[in-house]
Amino acid sequence: TGRDLLSRTADNLFWLRRYAERAEGTMRVLRSAMSRFLEDGRPDSNPAVLDRLLRLQLERGPQLPAPAAPPGWRVVEELVGLLMYGQRPYGLRDSLDQLHRTATLVRDQISHDAWRMLNALHVDRRWRQPKSGALAWPLLELLDEGIRALNAFSGTEAENMTRNYAWRFLEIGRRIERAWQLAELLRELVCDTAEPEHDGSLRLLLELGDSFMTYRSRYLMTPLTAPVLDLLLLDETNPRGIAWQLAQLDAHLALLPSDGPHRGPGHRQLLHMLTAVRLAEIEELCDRDADDRPALLERLLVQLVDGLPQLSDTIGRSYFAHAETPIATLVMRRRDEP
């Protein structure tokens, strides 16, 4: 049937898609920051917002020293270079290296075209050679090429793979990583600023979530907090939004093998998050407390930011034991039980 899948292969497929999504997310952040360097007259070119955004990407690695001066273009430029070429966890160079490593391990599970796309990113020296001087248009064009290559990989995966366990674990990794990244961005760009509607945070958020044109066609207005949250957090029809990712995860986890007839621990963890998103009221999420913070929104986003890595760990313990037992065997075992 083609349903047999070794646990080690499932593990590598899961992380292949997470690294691909992580690399694409970092590229989008860098492209947004760089475009604001290079394009004059941007109404939302706020160095403080970009500084917070880039430091969010860097805070998972070694602690950076605080800048001596208020955030400015030079500080942001240094952070862009560090994210682009620095040897740091979650940096672009690290994500691309891990992407190539996992793709090599599962080369027999992905199409030849998909392998060529990912290998081309690895062998292109432009991703590894810092350019002297300030940011320039060729670097921005390189990021555009990288995003297109990863989007092409996603399309190849969606159109060429049969819907077996290999494809399902790819999708689970993709949905977890995308939902987690967007939850962190929402917390940084909406909760940690007093005026997200005036400092360019909402426009930047729509750009990073690849939903700006959807927003314009639906709301016909400048970015406001309530409709942006509705589109990126609560809307289950937006494939770039958090609610869509959680709903897709629910569908995938329901079809994974389990040791009993009931939902496994990972599926129950997911249902807690999905239910919280589905029950949220947009007006309450936008209300700010005495400290001028959206307390309910922040609580929901913290639940997602903390819960999604826990879900990833639970899936790893349940299916990636490296016992080299085909996953389909668990299904047969369950069916044979009285």
N, C-alpha and C positions, 0 to 999 in steps of 0.2 A: 504493500500500500504506500510505501514511501514515508510512513509515519515514524519509523524508528529514528531516534536521535540520541546520541551519546551525551551524557551530562556535561562532559568537557566541551563538546561542540556547542551545546546550548549556552553554556557560560560565555564562550567566545563570541557567539552571535549576539547575545544580549549586550555585551560591552562594545562590540563593533558599532552597534547603532547608537549607543550612548556617546561614544567618542565622536562619531560623525555629527551628532546633534550638538555636542559641546563645542566642536570646532566651528560649526556654522554659527552658533550663537556668539562666540568670541569674534568671529569675522564681522558679524553684523554690528557689534559694539564698536569695533575698531573703525569700520567704515563710517558709522554715524559720527564718531569723534573726528575722524580725518576730514570728512566732507565739510565740517564746520570750521576747520582750519582753512580750507582751500576755497570755499565759496564765500564771496563777500555779500554783505547785506542780509545774512540770515537773521530773522527776528528772534530766533530761539537760541542764539549762540551764547550760552551762559557758561563760562569756565567753571563756576562752582558746581553746577549740575553735572558737567562732564567729569570733573574731578571725583565726585561721589560715585558716579557710575563706574569709572575705571578702577577706583580703589575697591569697589565691591568685587570686581573680577580678581583683584590681586590679594585680597585679604586671606585667601585660603593658603597662601604660601608664607614664607618668612615675613615677619613684620617689617613694614616699611617705615623709615623715619618720617616724622611729620615735617611738612615743608616749612621753611623758615618764614616765607611770605604767604599772603593769602593766595588761594588757587588762581593761577593765571595760565596763559597759553603755554608758557615754557614748562610749567609743572605738568600740565596735561600732555604735552608732547613727550616728555620723558616717560610718563606712564604708558603711553601708546607704544613707544619703542620697547619697553620692558615686557609688555604683554605680547608683542609681535615676535620678538626674538629672544627674550630671556628664557633661561632654563628654570622654569618655575612650574609647580603643579598647577594644573588648570590653565596654563598659558597656551597660546596657539601652537607653539613649537612642540610642547609636550603632547597636546591632543592629536596633532598630526602624526607624531611618532607612534603613539599608542594605536591610532587608527590603522596605520600600515601594519603594525605587529599583529593585531587581531584579524585583519583581513587576510594576512598570509596564512594564519592558522586555520581559517575556514574557507580557503580558496576553492575547495571542491563543493561548497554550498552556495556560492554566488556565481552569477553569470560572468562570462569572459569580458563583456563590456563593462560591467560593474567593477571588476578587478582592474581593468585598464584605467578607468577614471580615478580610482583611489591610488593606484601606483603612480600615475602622472603627478598627483599632488606631492607624493613622497620624493620623487626624483627631481622635481623642479627646484633648482638651487636658489631661486629668488626667495623662497620661504625661509632660508637659512643664512642668508648673507645680509646683515644690516647695511643699509645705505648710509653713507656719510651725509651730514647736513640735515636739514629739516625735512618735514614730510613733503611729499611731492605726488603729483598726479599718477606716475607709474605705480606707486605703492597702492593708491586707491583702486587703480585698474586691476592690480593683482588680487586684491580682496574681492572685487566683482567676479573675477574668473574663478576664485575659490568657491564662492557661494554658488555660482552656476554649476560647478562640477559636483558639489554635494547635492544640489537639487536634482541634477541628472541621475546621480546615484539613487536618490530616493524614488525617482520615477521608474528607474530600471527595476528596483526592488518591488515596487507596487505592480508593475505590469508583467514581469517575467517569472516571478516565483510562484510556485503552487502554494496553496494555503495549508501548509503542513506545520509541524512544530517549529521547524527552522524559521519560517517566515514569522510565526507568532512570537517567538522570543526576540527577533529583530524588532518587531513592532512594540513589544512591551518595553524594551530598552529605550526606544525612541520616545514613547509617550511619557515615561517617567522623567527622562532628562528634560524634555521640553516643558512639562508642567512645572518642574522644580526651578528651572531657569526663570520662567515667567513670574512665578510667585516671588522669587527674590527681587526681580526687577520692580514689580508692583510695590513691594514693601519699601524699597529704596527710593523710588521716584514718586510715590504717592504718600506714604506714611511719614517719611522722614523729611518732609518739607512742608512749610506752612502755606505756600501758594503754588501748588502744582499747576494751576490753570494760567499762571502769569509768568512763570520762570522757564517755560519750554519743556517741562517734564512730561506732560501728557502727549505732546507732539512727538517727542523722542520715544516715548513708550509705544505709541502706535507704529512708529517706524521700525523699532526693534522687533515688535510682534508681527511685522509684515501685514498690518491690518489698516493702514492709513486710508487706502482707497475704499475699502469696505466701509470704514467710518464715514467718509465723505458722502458716499452714495446713499447711506442709510439715514444719516442725521442732518446733513446739509448745514452744518454749523461748525464753528471753531471748537477744538477739543475742550470738553467739559468733563468733570470728574465722574458724574453718574453714568453718562453714556459710554465713556471709555471703560469703566469697570463692568458695565453690562456686556460689552462686546468681548473683552479680554478675560473676564473672570467667570461670568454666569451663563453666557450664550453657548448652548450645546450644539449649535449649527455652525460655529466658527472653528474650522480645523486648526487654527493657530491659538485658540483660547484654552484656558485651563479646564473648563467644564467638559469640552470635547475630549481632551486627553484622558480625563478620569472616566468618562463614559466608555471610551474605547478600551481602556484597561479593564474595566468591569466585564466587557464582552470577552476579552482575551482570557482573563483569569478563569472565567466560568467554563472555558473549554479545555483548560489544562487538566492533566490527570491528578487525582487525589487518592488518599488512602481510605476515604469513606464517602458516604453519600452527602455529607454536609460541606459547607464552605470551609476552605482551609484558613489558617491564620492570616496569610497575606491578603486573601480576598476580604476578610472581615476588616482588616486595617484599611483597605481601600474604600469599603462601604462607609466607614466613619467619615472619611474625607469627602467622598462624593455626596453623601447625605447633607453634610454641613454646607457645601456649595449650593446644592439644590434648594435648601431651606432658607438661604440668605435673602434678605430684603435689601434692595439697592439703596433705599432711603436711609435705612439704619446703618449701612456700611459707610455712607458719606457723612453721617453725623460726627461732629468733633466734640471732644470732652472739654473740661476746664483747662487742660493743658494744650488745647488746640491740636489734638491728635485724634484720628479716626480709630477709636479703641476697638470696636467690633471688627473692623476690617483688618486691623493689625493682628488681632487674635486669630482670625481665620487664616491669614497668610502664614503666621507662625505655625499653625497646625499643619499647613501644607509643606512648608519649608522643612519642618522636623519630621513629618510623617512620610514623605516620599523616600528619603534615604532609608528610613526604617523598613518601608515596604521593599525596597531593593535588597536589603540585607535578608529579609524573610524569604524572598524568592530565591536568593542564593543558597540559603540553608536548606530549602525544600527541594530544589531541583539541580543544584550544581555541586553535588557531593563528590563528583569525580570517581564514582564507583564503577564507571563505565557500564552501567546498566541502561539499556535503551529505555527512554521515557515511555514509549508505547507499551512496554512490558507492564508498567504499573496499571495501565488501563485494563489490560487483559487479566491481571491479577484481581482487580476489583470486580470485573464481570464474572469471574469464576467463583467468587465467594458466594455462599448460600445466602 
